[in-house]
């Protein structure tokens, strides 16, 4: 039998490098640059951006309940029970299909049946002139030149409209009131029709007239007193709608505007969409919709 030492000698000849070579080699992963790894794990944004609307959103009128003028006035007067018919007013809202960044409708209208307002009008005219006398007779609350200029410079602006007689325009410009009246929209100018020759007729039109301006695709204006009859309201609404359609026609070359909805409301009532009819088959007698509530 061989001695154990004779068996150990061949094993001692196996060196460490031989053992290392006998080990199976594992595949090595190549190192990738940081930029490549980052791009590989980045998720691409597949969501599409919402398209921004360039027009105002309008509701589908097929789903809205619509009323004749007599029926709408009937419901509105029910909401105004106990209110003073001379203080509460009917208001008309005309919603337009229009671009957001386009020109807006702005004008003045004298209704067939004027709505009573507490409009305060200032007239720039020589105190002793014929224009000043006409202005006072027509209902102007403040008339003059130097006294009016000093009052405005002191910051006292107790009027809602300001017009100037053409003979006083140069004196008005020298007074330098543009910084005070300009931001308030009260500075008279020929462009806005507030520098005139006929002061009396202009003041009368302002007292009995109404201004309207499109805001956010809607034109609003007081259309009548609560004591008006349906016939008077019909005449005022027709006159107002004709004026708006005329304004739209003048803008046809610059922008496309269309009337989408006409809503009537009052000081204390919700709005009622009109269907264009005067009265329906089950409407009450229009004579019952005038006078005290």
C-alpha positions in Angstrom: 0.0 0.0 0.0 1.3 3.4 -1.0 2.2 5.9 1.7 -0.2 8.9 2.0 2.7 11.3 1.3 3.1 9.9 -2.2 -0.5 10.9 -3.0 0.0 14.5 -1.8 3.0 15.2 -4.0 1.1 15.3 -7.3 -1.6 17.5 -5.7 1.0 20.0 -4.6 2.2 20.4 -8.1 -1.2 22.0 -9.1 -0.7 25.6 -8.7 -3.1 28.4 -8.1 -3.0 29.7 -11.7 -4.0 26.2 -12.8 -7.0 26.2 -10.6 -8.0 29.7 -11.8 -7.9 28.6 -15.4 -10.0 25.7 -14.6 -12.8 28.0 -13.5 -15.5 28.6 -16.1 -15.4 32.2 -17.3 -18.5 34.3 -16.7 -19.7 36.8 -19.4 -18.9 40.3 -18.5 -21.4 43.2 -19.2 -19.9 46.2 -21.0 -20.3 49.4 -19.1 -22.5 52.0 -20.9 -22.1 55.7 -20.7 -24.4 57.5 -18.3 -26.1 59.4 -21.1 -27.0 56.2 -22.9 -28.6 54.7 -19.7 -30.5 57.8 -19.0 -32.0 58.0 -22.4 -32.9 54.3 -22.3 -35.1 54.6 -19.2 -36.7 58.0 -20.0 -40.4 57.6 -20.8 -41.7 59.5 -23.8 -44.8 61.7 -23.2 -47.5 60.3 -25.3 -50.3 62.7 -24.1 -51.4 65.2 -26.6 -51.7 68.8 -25.6 -55.3 70.2 -25.5 -56.1 72.6 -28.2 -56.8 76.1 -26.9 -60.3 77.4 -27.8 -60.3 80.6 -29.8 -64.1 81.0 -29.5 -66.4 81.4 -26.5 -68.3 78.2 -25.4 -72.0 78.3 -26.1 -74.6 75.8 -24.9 -76.8 73.7 -27.2 -80.1 75.5 -27.3 -81.9 72.2 -28.2 -81.5 71.2 -24.6 -82.6 74.5 -23.2 -86.2 75.5 -22.4 -87.2 78.5 -24.4 -90.1 80.9 -23.7 -92.2 83.4 -25.6 -91.9 87.0 -24.5 -95.2 87.1 -22.7 -94.4 83.9 -20.8 -91.0 85.1 -19.8 -92.4 88.4 -18.6 -95.1 86.5 -16.6 -92.5 84.5 -14.7 -90.2 87.5 -14.2 -92.9 89.6 -12.7 -93.6 86.7 -10.3 -90.0 87.0 -9.0 -90.4 90.7 -8.7 -93.5 90.7 -6.5 -93.2 93.4 -3.8 -90.6 95.3 -5.8 -91.0 98.9 -7.1 -91.9 98.6 -10.8 -90.0 101.9 -11.4 -86.8 100.7 -9.9 -86.6 97.1 -11.1 -85.6 96.8 -14.8 -85.8 94.2 -17.5 -82.3 93.4 -19.0 -81.6 91.7 -22.3 -78.5 89.5 -22.7 -77.5 88.7 -26.3 -74.9 85.8 -26.5 -72.8 85.8 -29.7 -70.7 83.3 -31.5 -67.5 85.2 -31.8 -63.7 85.0 -31.6 -62.1 85.8 -28.3 -59.4 88.1 -29.7 -61.6 89.9 -32.3 -63.1 93.4 -32.2 -66.1 93.9 -29.9 -69.4 95.5 -30.5 -69.9 98.9 -28.9 -72.5 101.5 -29.6 -75.3 103.8 -28.3 -79.0 103.4 -28.9 -82.1 105.4 -28.2 -84.9 102.9 -27.6 -88.5 103.6 -28.7 -89.5 103.5 -25.0 -86.5 104.9 -23.1 -85.5 103.3 -19.8 -85.4 105.8 -17.0 -81.9 106.2 -15.6 -80.2 108.5 -13.2 -77.5 109.5 -15.7 -75.5 112.5 -14.7 -74.1 114.5 -17.6 -71.4 117.2 -17.6 -71.2 119.7 -20.4 -68.1 121.7 -21.1 -69.3 125.0 -22.5 -69.0 128.7 -21.8 -71.3 129.6 -18.9 -73.1 132.5 -20.6 -73.3 130.8 -24.1 -76.3 129.5 -25.9 -74.9 126.0 -25.7 -74.8 126.2 -21.9 -78.5 127.2 -21.8 -79.5 124.4 -24.1 -77.5 121.9 -22.0 -79.3 123.0 -18.8 -82.7 122.8 -20.5 -82.0 119.3 -21.8 -81.1 118.0 -18.3 -77.4 118.4 -17.9 -76.3 118.3 -14.2 -73.1 120.2 -14.5 -72.3 123.0 -17.1 -69.4 125.3 -17.3 -65.7 125.7 -18.0 -63.2 127.0 -15.4 -65.3 125.9 -12.4 -65.7 122.4 -13.9 -62.0 122.2 -14.7 -61.0 123.1 -11.1 -63.5 120.6 -9.7 -62.1 117.8 -11.8 -58.5 118.7 -10.9 -59.4 118.4 -7.3 -60.6 114.8 -7.9 -64.3 115.5 -7.7 -66.0 113.7 -10.7 -69.7 113.7 -10.0 -71.0 112.8 -13.4 -71.3 109.7 -15.6 -70.9 111.3 -19.1 -69.0 114.3 -20.3 -69.5 116.2 -23.6 -67.8 119.3 -24.8 -69.0 122.1 -27.1 -66.7 122.5 -30.1 -65.9 126.1 -29.1 -64.6 125.0 -25.7 -62.4 122.1 -27.0 -59.2 124.2 -27.2 -59.7 125.4 -23.6 -60.4 121.8 -22.5 -57.2 120.6 -24.0 -55.1 123.3 -22.3 -56.6 122.4 -19.0 -54.9 119.0 -19.2 -57.7 116.8 -17.8 -56.8 113.8 -19.9 -55.0 112.1 -17.0 -58.1 112.3 -14.8 -60.9 111.7 -17.3 -59.0 109.4 -19.7 -58.8 106.3 -17.5 -62.4 106.7 -16.5 -63.5 106.9 -20.2 -64.9 110.3 -19.7 -62.6 112.5 -21.8 -64.5 114.1 -24.7 -63.2 113.4 -28.2 -64.5 113.7 -31.7 -63.9 110.0 -32.2 -66.4 109.0 -29.6 -68.9 111.7 -30.7 -68.7 113.7 -27.4 -67.4 116.9 -29.0 -70.4 118.3 -30.7 -72.0 121.5 -32.1 -75.6 120.7 -31.0 -75.3 120.3 -27.2 -79.0 120.2 -26.5 -79.9 117.3 -28.8 -76.8 115.3 -27.7 -77.8 115.6 -24.0 -81.3 114.6 -24.7 -80.1 111.5 -26.6 -77.8 110.6 -23.7 -80.6 111.0 -21.1 -83.0 108.8 -23.1 -80.3 106.7 -24.8 -78.5 103.5 -23.6 -75.0 102.3 -24.2 -74.1 98.7 -24.8 -70.7 96.9 -25.1 -69.8 93.3 -25.8 -67.9 91.6 -23.0 -66.8 88.0 -23.1 -69.1 87.4 -26.1 -72.2 88.8 -24.5 -74.0 92.1 -25.0 -76.1 93.3 -22.1 -78.4 96.3 -21.8 -81.4 97.5 -19.8 -84.3 97.0 -22.1 -87.3 98.3 -20.1 -88.9 99.2 -16.8 -90.8 96.5 -15.0 -94.1 98.4 -15.6 -93.7 98.3 -19.4 -96.3 96.5 -21.4 -95.4 93.5 -23.6 -95.9 95.6 -26.7 -93.4 98.2 -25.4 -90.9 95.5 -24.6 -91.4 94.0 -28.0 -90.6 97.3 -29.7 -87.5 97.9 -27.5 -86.2 94.3 -28.1 -86.7 94.6 -31.9 -84.9 97.9 -32.0 -82.0 96.6 -29.9 -81.6 93.4 -32.0 -81.8 95.4 -35.2 -78.9 97.6 -33.9 -76.8 94.6 -32.9 -77.3 93.0 -36.3 -76.3 96.2 -38.0 -73.1 96.4 -35.9 -72.4 92.7 -36.8 -72.9 93.6 -40.5 -70.3 96.4 -40.3 -67.8 94.0 -38.9 -68.4 91.2 -41.5 -65.2 92.1 -43.4 -63.0 91.8 -40.2 -64.6 89.0 -38.1 -67.5 86.6 -38.2 -70.2 87.2 -35.5 -73.6 85.6 -35.1 -76.4 85.8 -32.6 -76.6 82.6 -30.6 -79.0 83.2 -27.8 -81.2 86.0 -26.4 -82.0 85.9 -22.7 -84.3 88.2 -20.7 -84.0 88.7 -17.0 -84.7 91.4 -14.4 -83.0 92.9 -11.3 -84.2 90.0 -9.0 -85.0 87.1 -11.4 -83.1 84.4 -13.3 -82.7 84.5 -17.0 -85.2 83.1 -19.5 -84.2 82.2 -23.1 -86.5 83.7 -25.7 -87.7 81.6 -28.7 -88.5 84.7 -30.8 -92.3 84.4 -30.4 -94.5 87.2 -28.9 -96.9 84.8 -27.0 -97.6 81.1 -26.9 -100.9 79.1 -27.2 -101.3 79.0 -23.4 -100.0 82.5 -22.6 -102.0 84.9 -20.4 -103.5 88.1 -21.7 -100.7 90.6 -22.4 -102.8 93.3 -20.7 -102.2 91.6 -17.4 -98.5 92.2 -17.6 -98.3 95.9 -17.1 -98.6 98.4 -14.2 -98.2 97.6 -10.5 -97.5 94.0 -9.4 
